[in-house]
Amino acid sequence: MTALKNGVGASANDQKARFFLVIMRLNLKFLLISLCVTVALITFALWANCGVGHGFVPKWPQHHGDSADSPFEQTEEIDCIINQEYAIGCRKEGDEVYLPFSFLQKYFDVYGSLNVVDGSRRFDWTHSYGKVNYPKGAYDPRGIFMYFENYNVEMRDRVKCISAIDGVPISTQWESQGYFYATQIAQFGLSHYSKNLTEPEPRRKTVEDGERETATWIVPKGSSMNRTIDRARAGAGAVLSFSTGKSFDTAVVLPMDHVLDLVLSVDVLLKPNSTLCVTLQNRETQKLYHVYYILADLLIGVQDENIYYGIGLNCTGGWKHLTRDLFVDLQKGLPQYASTDKRRKMRRTELKVVEISLLGNGSIDNLTLSTSEHISHFYDAAEWLIRHQDPSTGGWPIPVRRKLGSGFGELARGWYSAMAQGHAISLLARAYYHSKGDKRYLRAALDGLKLFRIPSYQGGVLATFLGKYAWYEEYPTTPHSFVLNGFIYSLLGLYDLNSTAPANQSNEAAVLFEQGMASLKKMLLLYDTGSGTSYDLRHFTLGIAPNLARWDYHATHVNQLLLLATIDPDPLISQTAERWKNYMVGKRAPHN
């Protein structure tokens, strides 16, 4: 009996223990489920109020008066009288009045668009279209130039094409027929230098080098092709030589089906009336385009789907290296026979190389297709600056007339710009560094300093504000204009050269940079309007209304100051940059 009682008691205790454990599990599950539901509700609440980009966007309180309590909001169309000048149609809901954004946009110079985000429609309003680029660290005169890795100079509308003779952009900014503009050429080179530092190593495919890589060319009857040693050429390697008739049905042809890698590099030796042709196809429309490189002093010519680039008449009998972005070369020809909308919609991924043709007599070597050749483009710009620098002034003259605005005298052809000088010096300093000390680049950069010492009325770029502050003029006008962004770009050129040149040759650049920085700190706040910046100081020199900077120029001012703040710790620079940045989101200087 005692044993039985003990057994029954033990069983009862076990049942109580199991019951307790079940209850505890249920409580833990309930707590866990409650916690998950709470977290989910909090997350949903936060998500519902989440803004785009930064943190949370607080909702603007709306006041509807007594009518807000009504289930049916009363609306009324009314007239709004704007400053007693004109009337526009508005809508009244309760005690709120709503104006059309199309009016607000023009009246306040703001921007907005309807968008769909996560399935919901919303209206995005911005005060500016400029973009702030924060420096990733201290500025390196041998590294990326500002944020130029984002620049695609060759695709700008004001670039006519990339010259096949010089490998640099032809500008149409002030004259439609096209001209060489040192500022734009330097920006082209600096952007490719910066892209080389920020983009992955390019993918390359050697198509034909006459030795290790040989392609299967189609040689029509009556034409010939062979691979021979060219002993007159440096390196004395094998090249591919060709000889054909005059008509294209006699051309030596290489069929291809090559996508994505659309940068062509090739060494060519063409005789008169000879041609290298690359045929591209739009993979979606199947349309064919033919890009020809010919012996001619031609910038660009277009005939239907045929686009022609001249590599120069003086190339007859001599080898020339070509680096061509086929997508750019095609795009620059398209406006002649395709609508602007269609031209802009074409993407690099739509194109493929389907054929390379050789016509006439000549030779080619090192035929390569790649995703990019940034350093080649960079050195094309550097070599152009070497060849076109005026030996007496050290400057790169601008070959078009320019009138900055009413009240300023016209700048005659051949004027100099401190911005062009600064950009060129920034590029040449990097070329000197990248080439491991090629003194041609250093000499050209040092010669580029000469104009910084010559007053603008004597043909240089030096102006003086109030007779005491030195300023390097982007436009050396009469009277002085004191353009801000061009001046700061010239300072960067001086800083780059001072940091890159040997110590015994950098003194002048250092003095000019310090002189310019002292002026900038004294004059910087003259450009502050309380809600934006002015492009120049014509309101001071001409006594007229300020020339307000467009938002892209204002953003440039901010970006330049942010970069200078990594060079000079003076709080004036960083604090001004922060205030000007705030103007871009609608903040203004306080009223009295």
C-alpha positions as CSV (number, residue, x, y, z in Angstrom):
1,M,0.0,0.0,0.0
2,T,2.8,2.3,0.8
3,A,4.5,1.6,-2.5
4,L,1.2,2.2,-4.4
5,K,0.6,5.4,-2.7
6,N,4.0,6.6,-3.5
7,G,3.5,5.6,-7.2
8,V,0.2,7.5,-7.4
9,G,1.7,10.5,-5.7
10,A,4.6,10.5,-8.0
11,S,2.3,10.3,-11.0
12,A,0.3,13.3,-9.8
13,N,3.4,15.3,-9.3
14,D,4.6,14.5,-12.8
15,Q,1.3,15.6,-14.3
16,K,1.5,18.9,-12.4
17,A,5.1,19.4,-13.6
18,R,4.0,18.7,-17.3
19,F,1.1,21.0,-16.9
20,F,3.3,23.8,-15.6
21,L,5.7,23.3,-18.5
22,V,2.9,23.5,-21.1
23,I,1.6,26.7,-19.5
24,M,5.1,28.2,-19.6
25,R,5.5,27.3,-23.3
26,L,2.2,28.8,-24.1
27,N,3.2,32.0,-22.2
28,L,6.5,32.2,-24.0
29,K,4.8,31.7,-27.4
30,F,2.2,34.4,-26.5
31,L,5.0,36.8,-25.5
32,L,7.0,36.0,-28.7
33,I,4.0,36.5,-30.9
34,S,3.0,39.7,-29.1
35,L,6.6,41.0,-29.5
36,C,6.6,40.2,-33.2
37,V,3.2,41.9,-33.8
38,T,4.4,44.9,-31.9
39,V,7.6,45.2,-33.9
40,A,5.7,44.7,-37.1
41,L,3.2,47.5,-36.2
42,I,6.0,49.9,-35.2
43,T,7.9,49.1,-38.5
44,F,4.8,49.7,-40.6
45,A,4.1,52.9,-38.8
46,L,7.7,54.1,-39.4
47,W,7.6,52.9,-43.0
48,A,4.4,54.8,-43.7
49,N,6.0,58.0,-42.6
50,C,9.4,57.3,-44.2
51,G,10.8,59.9,-46.6
52,V,13.1,59.4,-49.5
53,G,16.8,59.7,-49.0
54,H,17.2,60.9,-45.4
55,G,15.3,60.0,-42.3
56,F,11.7,60.9,-42.1
57,V,9.6,63.5,-43.8
58,P,7.3,65.3,-41.3
59,K,3.8,65.9,-42.6
60,W,2.6,69.5,-43.0
61,P,-0.4,70.2,-40.8
62,Q,-3.5,71.0,-42.8
63,H,-6.3,73.2,-41.3
64,H,-9.8,72.9,-42.7
65,G,-11.7,74.8,-40.0
66,D,-15.2,73.5,-39.2
67,S,-15.7,71.8,-42.5
68,A,-13.0,69.2,-41.5
69,D,-15.5,67.5,-39.3
70,S,-17.8,67.0,-42.3
71,P,-17.6,63.6,-44.0
72,F,-17.8,65.4,-47.4
73,E,-15.1,68.1,-47.8
74,Q,-16.5,71.2,-49.5
75,T,-14.3,72.5,-52.3
76,E,-14.7,75.8,-54.2
77,E,-13.1,77.2,-57.3
78,I,-11.9,80.8,-56.6
79,D,-9.6,83.4,-58.2
80,C,-6.3,84.2,-56.6
81,I,-5.0,87.7,-57.2
82,I,-1.2,87.7,-57.3
83,N,0.4,90.9,-56.1
84,Q,-2.5,92.9,-57.7
85,E,-0.9,92.0,-61.1
86,Y,-3.0,89.1,-62.4
87,A,-5.4,86.4,-61.4
88,I,-5.1,82.6,-61.5
89,G,-7.7,79.9,-60.8
90,C,-7.2,78.3,-57.3
91,R,-9.1,75.8,-55.1
92,K,-10.4,76.4,-51.6
93,E,-11.0,73.5,-49.2
94,G,-12.1,74.7,-45.8
95,D,-9.7,77.5,-44.8
96,E,-6.9,76.1,-47.1
97,V,-6.3,77.6,-50.5
98,Y,-4.4,75.5,-53.2
99,L,-2.5,77.1,-56.1
100,P,-1.6,75.2,-59.3
101,F,2.0,74.0,-59.1
102,S,2.5,75.1,-62.7
103,F,2.2,78.7,-61.4
104,L,4.4,78.1,-58.3
105,Q,7.0,76.5,-60.5
106,K,7.5,79.6,-62.7
107,Y,6.9,82.1,-59.9
108,F,9.4,80.7,-57.4
109,D,11.7,78.8,-59.9
110,V,11.1,75.4,-58.3
111,Y,10.8,71.9,-59.6
112,G,8.4,69.1,-59.2
113,S,7.0,65.9,-60.7
114,L,4.4,63.2,-60.1
115,N,5.9,59.8,-59.3
116,V,4.8,56.4,-58.3
117,V,6.6,54.9,-55.3
118,D,5.7,51.5,-53.9
119,G,2.5,51.6,-55.9
120,S,1.4,54.9,-54.5
121,R,1.3,58.2,-56.4
122,R,3.1,61.2,-54.8
123,F,4.4,64.6,-55.8
124,D,8.1,65.3,-55.4
125,W,9.0,69.0,-55.0
126,T,12.6,70.3,-55.1
127,H,14.1,73.7,-54.9
128,S,17.1,73.0,-57.2
129,Y,18.3,70.5,-59.8
130,G,21.9,70.8,-58.7
131,K,23.8,67.9,-57.1
132,V,26.2,68.2,-54.2
133,N,29.3,65.9,-54.5
134,Y,30.9,65.4,-51.2
135,P,34.7,64.7,-51.3
136,K,35.6,61.1,-50.4
137,G,38.7,62.4,-48.6
138,A,41.4,64.9,-48.8
139,Y,42.0,66.2,-52.3
140,D,44.8,64.4,-54.1
141,P,46.4,66.4,-56.9
142,R,47.6,63.1,-58.5
143,G,44.1,61.5,-58.2
144,I,40.6,62.1,-59.3
145,F,39.9,65.7,-60.3
146,M,36.9,66.9,-58.3
147,Y,34.0,64.7,-59.3
148,F,34.9,64.6,-63.0
149,E,34.6,60.8,-63.1
150,N,30.9,61.6,-63.6
151,Y,31.5,63.8,-66.6
152,N,30.9,62.5,-70.2
153,V,32.2,65.5,-72.1
154,E,32.1,63.9,-75.5
155,M,28.3,63.4,-75.3
156,R,27.5,67.0,-74.6
157,D,25.2,68.7,-77.1
158,R,27.8,71.5,-77.5
159,V,30.4,69.0,-78.6
160,K,30.3,68.5,-82.4
161,C,32.4,65.4,-82.4
162,I,35.7,63.9,-81.3
163,S,38.4,64.9,-83.9
164,A,39.9,61.7,-85.5
165,I,43.0,63.8,-86.3
166,D,43.7,65.0,-82.7
167,G,41.5,62.7,-80.6
168,V,39.9,65.6,-78.7
169,P,36.4,67.3,-78.7
170,I,35.4,69.9,-81.1
171,S,33.3,72.6,-79.4
172,T,30.2,74.4,-80.8
173,Q,29.5,76.3,-77.7
174,W,29.9,79.8,-79.3
175,E,30.4,79.0,-83.0
176,S,28.4,76.3,-84.8
177,Q,31.1,75.2,-87.3
178,G,33.3,73.9,-84.4
179,Y,36.6,74.9,-82.9
180,F,39.2,73.6,-80.4
181,Y,38.4,74.9,-76.9
182,A,41.1,74.3,-74.4
183,T,38.8,74.3,-71.4
184,Q,36.6,71.6,-72.9
185,I,39.6,69.6,-74.1
186,A,41.2,69.6,-70.6
187,Q,37.8,68.6,-69.0
188,F,37.7,65.7,-71.5
189,G,41.2,64.6,-70.5
190,L,40.6,65.0,-66.7
191,S,37.3,63.1,-66.9
192,H,39.0,60.1,-68.5
193,Y,41.9,60.3,-66.1
194,S,39.4,60.2,-63.2
195,K,37.4,57.4,-64.8
196,N,40.6,55.3,-65.1
197,L,40.9,55.5,-61.3
198,T,37.3,54.7,-60.5
199,E,36.2,52.2,-63.1
200,P,37.2,48.5,-63.4
201,E,40.1,47.4,-65.6
202,P,38.8,47.5,-69.2
203,R,38.0,44.2,-71.0
204,R,40.0,44.0,-74.2
205,K,39.9,41.7,-77.2
206,T,42.8,41.8,-79.7
207,V,41.3,41.0,-83.1
208,E,44.4,41.3,-85.3
209,D,48.0,42.0,-84.6
210,G,49.6,40.2,-87.5
211,E,51.4,37.7,-85.3
212,R,49.8,36.1,-82.2
213,E,46.2,37.0,-83.0
214,T,45.1,36.7,-86.6
215,A,41.5,37.0,-87.8
216,T,39.8,35.2,-90.7
217,W,39.3,37.9,-93.3
218,I,37.3,37.5,-96.5
219,V,39.5,38.6,-99.5
220,P,37.5,39.0,-102.8
221,K,38.9,38.0,-106.1
222,G,41.3,40.6,-107.4
223,S,42.2,41.9,-103.9
224,S,45.1,40.8,-101.7
225,M,46.0,40.6,-98.0
226,N,49.2,39.4,-96.3
227,R,51.0,39.6,-93.1
228,T,54.5,41.0,-93.4
229,I,57.3,42.6,-91.3
230,D,57.4,46.4,-91.5
231,R,61.1,47.0,-90.7
232,A,60.7,50.8,-91.0
233,R,58.4,50.8,-88.0
234,A,59.6,50.9,-84.4
235,G,59.3,47.4,-83.0
236,A,59.6,45.8,-86.5
237,G,56.7,43.4,-85.9
238,A,54.3,41.8,-88.4
239,V,51.4,43.9,-89.7
240,L,48.4,43.1,-91.9
241,S,48.7,44.7,-95.4
242,F,45.9,44.9,-97.9
243,S,45.3,46.0,-101.5
244,T,41.9,46.3,-103.1
245,G,40.1,47.9,-105.9
246,K,38.1,51.2,-105.6
247,S,34.6,49.8,-105.2
248,F,33.4,48.4,-101.9
249,D,32.7,45.0,-103.3
250,T,36.4,44.5,-103.5
251,A,37.1,45.4,-99.9
252,V,38.8,43.0,-97.5
253,V,36.1,42.2,-94.9
254,L,36.1,40.7,-91.4
255,P,32.6,39.6,-90.4
256,M,32.0,39.9,-86.6
257,D,29.3,39.6,-84.0
258,H,30.8,41.7,-81.2
259,V,28.8,43.4,-78.5
260,L,29.5,45.8,-75.6
261,D,33.2,46.4,-76.4
262,L,32.8,49.4,-78.6
263,V,36.1,51.2,-78.2
264,L,38.3,50.7,-81.2
265,S,42.1,50.9,-81.0
266,V,44.2,50.4,-84.1
267,D,47.4,51.5,-85.8
268,V,46.8,52.4,-89.4
269,L,48.9,53.2,-92.4
270,L,46.6,54.4,-95.2
271,K,47.5,55.4,-98.8
272,P,45.4,58.0,-100.7
273,N,41.7,57.0,-101.3
274,S,42.0,54.2,-98.7
275,T,39.4,53.6,-95.9
276,L,38.9,51.7,-92.7
277,C,35.2,51.1,-92.1
278,V,33.4,49.7,-89.1
279,T,29.8,48.6,-89.5
280,L,27.5,48.7,-86.5
281,Q,24.1,47.3,-86.1
282,N,21.2,48.2,-83.8
283,R,20.3,44.9,-82.2
284,E,16.7,45.9,-81.8
285,T,15.9,47.5,-85.1
286,Q,18.5,45.6,-87.2
287,K,19.5,48.9,-88.8
288,L,23.1,49.2,-90.1
289,Y,25.4,52.1,-89.7
290,H,28.8,52.6,-91.3
291,V,31.6,54.6,-89.7
292,Y,34.5,55.5,-92.0
293,Y,38.0,56.7,-91.2
294,I,39.5,58.3,-94.2
295,L,42.6,60.3,-95.3
296,A,41.1,63.8,-95.2
297,D,41.1,67.0,-93.2
298,L,37.5,66.5,-92.3
299,L,35.9,66.8,-88.8
300,I,32.7,64.8,-89.6
301,G,30.6,64.2,-92.6
302,V,27.2,62.4,-92.9
303,Q,25.4,60.8,-95.8
304,D,22.4,58.8,-94.8
305,E,23.7,55.9,-92.7
306,N,27.3,56.7,-93.5
307,I,29.4,58.7,-91.1
308,Y,32.9,59.9,-92.1
309,Y,35.8,61.1,-89.9
310,G,39.0,62.4,-91.4
311,I,42.3,61.3,-89.9
312,G,44.3,64.0,-91.7
313,L,45.8,64.3,-95.2
314,N,49.3,64.5,-93.6
315,C,48.9,60.9,-92.4
316,T,49.8,59.6,-96.0
317,G,52.8,57.4,-95.7
318,G,52.9,57.4,-91.9
319,W,51.5,55.3,-89.2
320,K,48.8,56.8,-87.0
321,H,47.2,55.4,-83.8
322,L,43.5,55.7,-83.5
323,T,41.4,55.3,-80.3
324,R,37.7,55.7,-81.2
325,D,34.6,55.2,-79.1
326,L,32.4,53.8,-81.8
327,F,29.2,54.6,-79.9
328,V,30.2,58.3,-79.6
329,D,31.2,58.5,-83.3
330,L,27.9,57.0,-84.3
331,Q,25.9,59.3,-82.0
332,K,27.5,62.4,-83.2
333,G,26.4,61.5,-86.8
334,L,22.9,60.5,-85.9
335,P,21.4,64.1,-85.5
336,Q,21.9,64.5,-89.3
337,Y,19.3,61.9,-90.1
338,A,17.5,60.9,-86.9
339,S,15.2,62.8,-84.6
340,T,16.6,64.1,-81.3
341,D,14.4,61.8,-79.3
342,K,15.5,58.7,-81.1
343,R,19.1,59.7,-80.9
344,R,18.9,60.2,-77.1
345,K,17.1,56.9,-76.6
346,M,19.8,54.8,-78.2
347,R,21.9,52.9,-75.7
348,R,25.4,51.5,-75.9
349,T,24.0,48.0,-75.2
350,E,21.8,48.2,-78.3
351,L,24.8,48.2,-80.7
352,K,27.2,45.5,-81.9
353,V,30.1,45.5,-84.4
354,V,29.1,43.3,-87.3
355,E,31.9,44.0,-89.8
356,I,35.3,45.7,-90.3
357,S,36.3,46.6,-93.9
358,L,39.5,47.7,-95.5
359,L,39.5,49.4,-98.9
360,G,42.3,50.7,-101.0
361,N,46.0,50.2,-100.0
362,G,47.5,50.2,-96.6
363,S,48.3,48.3,-93.4
364,I,46.9,47.9,-89.9
365,D,48.2,46.5,-86.7
366,N,47.1,46.0,-83.1
367,L,43.4,46.0,-84.0
368,T,41.6,45.8,-80.6
369,L,38.0,46.2,-79.2
370,S,37.6,47.1,-75.6
371,T,35.1,48.5,-73.1
372,S,37.2,51.7,-72.5
373,E,40.6,53.2,-73.1
374,H,40.6,56.1,-70.7
375,I,44.3,56.7,-70.5
376,S,44.6,56.9,-74.3
377,H,42.0,59.6,-74.3
378,F,43.8,61.4,-71.4
379,Y,47.1,61.4,-73.3
380,D,45.4,62.6,-76.5
381,A,44.3,65.7,-74.5
382,A,47.7,66.1,-73.0
383,E,49.5,65.9,-76.4
384,W,47.0,68.4,-77.9
385,L,47.9,70.9,-75.1
386,I,51.6,70.4,-75.8
387,R,51.2,71.0,-79.5
388,H,48.9,74.0,-79.2
389,Q,50.4,76.0,-76.4
390,D,51.6,79.5,-77.5
391,P,55.3,79.5,-76.8
392,S,55.5,83.2,-76.0
393,T,52.6,83.5,-73.6
394,G,52.4,79.9,-72.3
395,G,48.6,80.1,-73.0
396,W,46.0,78.2,-74.9
397,P,44.2,80.9,-77.0
398,I,40.5,80.6,-77.5
399,P,39.8,81.2,-81.2
400,V,36.3,82.6,-81.1
401,R,34.8,86.0,-80.1
402,R,33.0,86.1,-76.8
403,K,30.7,88.8,-75.2
404,L,29.9,88.0,-71.6
405,G,26.9,90.3,-71.5
406,S,25.6,93.8,-72.0
407,G,28.0,96.4,-70.6
408,F,31.1,94.3,-71.2
409,G,33.5,94.8,-74.0
410,E,33.8,91.9,-76.5
411,L,36.7,89.5,-76.2
412,A,38.5,89.3,-79.5
413,R,39.6,85.9,-81.0
414,G,42.7,84.6,-79.3
415,W,41.7,85.7,-75.7
416,Y,43.0,83.7,-72.7
417,S,41.0,82.2,-69.8
418,A,42.3,81.5,-66.3
419,M,39.9,78.6,-66.2
420,A,41.4,77.1,-69.3
421,Q,44.9,77.7,-68.0
422,G,44.0,76.1,-64.6
423,H,42.3,73.0,-66.2
424,A,45.3,72.5,-68.6
425,I,47.8,72.8,-65.7
426,S,45.8,70.3,-63.7
427,L,45.9,67.8,-66.6
428,L,49.5,68.4,-67.4
429,A,50.5,68.0,-63.8
430,R,48.8,64.6,-63.8
431,A,50.4,63.7,-67.1
432,Y,53.8,64.5,-65.6
433,Y,53.0,62.3,-62.6
434,H,51.4,59.4,-64.6
435,S,54.2,59.3,-67.2
436,K,56.7,59.0,-64.4
437,G,58.4,62.3,-65.1
438,D,58.0,63.2,-68.8
439,K,59.5,66.7,-68.6
440,R,57.5,67.9,-71.6
441,Y,54.4,68.0,-69.5
442,L,56.1,69.7,-66.6
443,R,57.6,72.4,-68.9
444,A,54.2,73.1,-70.5
445,A,52.5,73.3,-67.1
446,L,55.1,75.7,-65.8
447,D,54.9,77.9,-68.9
448,G,51.2,78.1,-68.3
449,L,51.8,80.2,-65.2
450,K,53.0,83.2,-67.2
451,L,49.5,84.6,-67.9
452,F,48.7,84.7,-64.2
453,R,51.2,87.5,-63.8
454,I,50.0,89.6,-66.7
455,P,47.1,92.1,-66.2
456,S,44.1,91.3,-68.3
457,Y,44.2,94.7,-70.1
458,Q,47.7,93.6,-71.4
459,G,46.4,90.2,-72.6
460,G,46.8,88.2,-69.4
461,V,44.2,86.9,-66.9
462,L,45.1,88.9,-63.8
463,A,42.5,91.4,-62.5
464,T,42.5,93.4,-59.2
465,F,39.5,94.0,-57.0
466,L,39.5,97.4,-55.3
467,G,43.1,97.8,-56.2
468,K,44.3,95.2,-53.7
469,Y,42.9,91.6,-54.2
470,A,44.4,89.6,-57.1
471,W,41.8,87.6,-59.2
472,Y,42.4,85.3,-62.1
473,E,39.7,86.0,-64.7
474,E,37.8,83.2,-66.5
475,Y,36.7,86.0,-68.9
476,P,39.3,88.9,-68.9
477,T,36.6,91.5,-69.6
478,T,36.5,95.2,-69.5
479,P,35.4,96.1,-66.9
480,H,36.3,93.1,-64.8
481,S,33.7,90.4,-64.3
482,F,35.2,88.3,-61.4
483,V,33.5,84.9,-62.3
484,L,33.7,82.7,-59.3
485,N,33.7,79.1,-60.6
486,G,36.4,79.8,-63.2
487,F,38.6,81.5,-60.6
488,I,38.4,78.5,-58.2
489,Y,39.2,76.1,-61.1
490,S,42.3,78.1,-61.7
491,L,43.3,77.9,-58.1
492,L,43.1,74.1,-58.3
493,G,45.4,74.1,-61.3
494,L,47.9,76.1,-59.3
495,Y,47.6,73.8,-56.3
496,D,48.0,70.7,-58.5
497,L,51.2,72.0,-60.0
498,N,52.6,73.2,-56.7
499,S,52.0,69.7,-55.2
500,T,53.4,67.7,-58.2
501,A,56.3,69.7,-59.5
502,P,59.8,69.3,-58.0
503,A,60.3,71.5,-55.0
504,N,62.8,73.8,-56.8
505,Q,60.3,74.5,-59.6
506,S,57.0,74.9,-57.7
507,N,57.6,78.2,-55.9
508,E,55.7,80.4,-58.4
509,A,52.7,78.1,-58.4
510,A,52.7,78.2,-54.6
511,V,52.8,82.0,-54.5
512,L,50.0,82.4,-57.0
513,F,47.8,79.9,-55.2
514,E,48.3,81.6,-51.8
515,Q,47.6,85.0,-53.3
516,G,44.4,83.7,-54.9
517,M,43.2,82.0,-51.7
518,A,43.7,85.2,-49.8
519,S,41.5,87.1,-52.3
520,L,38.9,84.3,-52.3
521,K,38.5,84.6,-48.5
522,K,38.1,88.4,-48.7
523,M,35.6,88.3,-51.6
524,L,33.7,85.1,-51.1
525,L,30.7,86.5,-49.3
526,L,30.2,89.1,-52.0
527,Y,28.7,86.2,-54.0
528,D,26.1,85.2,-51.3
529,T,22.6,86.5,-52.1
530,G,20.9,85.0,-49.0
531,S,19.1,82.3,-51.1
532,G,21.7,81.4,-53.7
533,T,24.9,82.8,-55.3
534,S,25.8,85.1,-58.0
535,Y,27.8,83.9,-61.0
536,D,30.0,86.9,-61.1
537,L,30.3,90.5,-59.7
538,R,28.8,92.4,-62.5
539,H,26.4,94.0,-60.1
540,F,29.4,95.6,-58.5
541,T,31.5,96.5,-61.6
542,L,28.6,97.5,-63.9
543,G,26.1,98.7,-61.2
544,I,23.3,96.5,-62.4
545,A,21.2,93.6,-61.0
546,P,23.2,90.5,-59.9
547,N,23.8,87.8,-62.4
548,L,22.3,84.9,-60.3
549,A,24.0,81.6,-60.7
550,R,21.8,78.8,-62.2
551,W,21.5,75.9,-59.8
552,D,24.1,73.8,-61.7
553,Y,26.6,76.6,-61.3
554,H,25.5,77.2,-57.7
555,A,26.1,73.4,-57.0
556,T,29.5,73.8,-58.6
557,H,30.3,76.6,-56.2
558,V,29.3,74.4,-53.3
559,N,31.3,71.4,-54.6
560,Q,34.4,73.6,-55.2
561,L,34.2,74.9,-51.6
562,L,33.8,71.5,-50.2
563,L,36.9,70.4,-52.0
564,L,38.9,73.5,-51.0
565,A,37.9,72.8,-47.4
566,T,40.0,69.6,-47.5
567,I,43.0,71.8,-48.5
568,D,42.5,74.8,-46.3
569,P,41.0,74.4,-42.8
570,D,39.7,78.0,-42.6
571,P,36.1,77.6,-41.2
572,L,35.0,80.4,-43.6
573,I,35.2,78.0,-46.5
574,S,33.4,75.0,-44.9
575,Q,30.7,77.1,-43.2
576,T,30.0,79.0,-46.4
577,A,29.8,75.7,-48.3
578,E,27.3,74.4,-45.8
579,R,25.1,77.5,-45.9
580,W,25.1,77.5,-49.7
581,K,24.2,73.9,-49.7
582,N,21.2,74.7,-47.6
583,Y,20.0,77.2,-50.1
584,M,19.5,74.3,-52.5
585,V,16.8,72.8,-50.3
586,G,14.9,76.1,-49.9
587,K,16.6,77.6,-46.8
588,R,17.3,81.3,-46.8
589,A,19.2,83.8,-44.8
590,P,17.0,85.1,-41.9
591,H,15.1,88.4,-42.1
592,N,15.9,91.3,-39.7
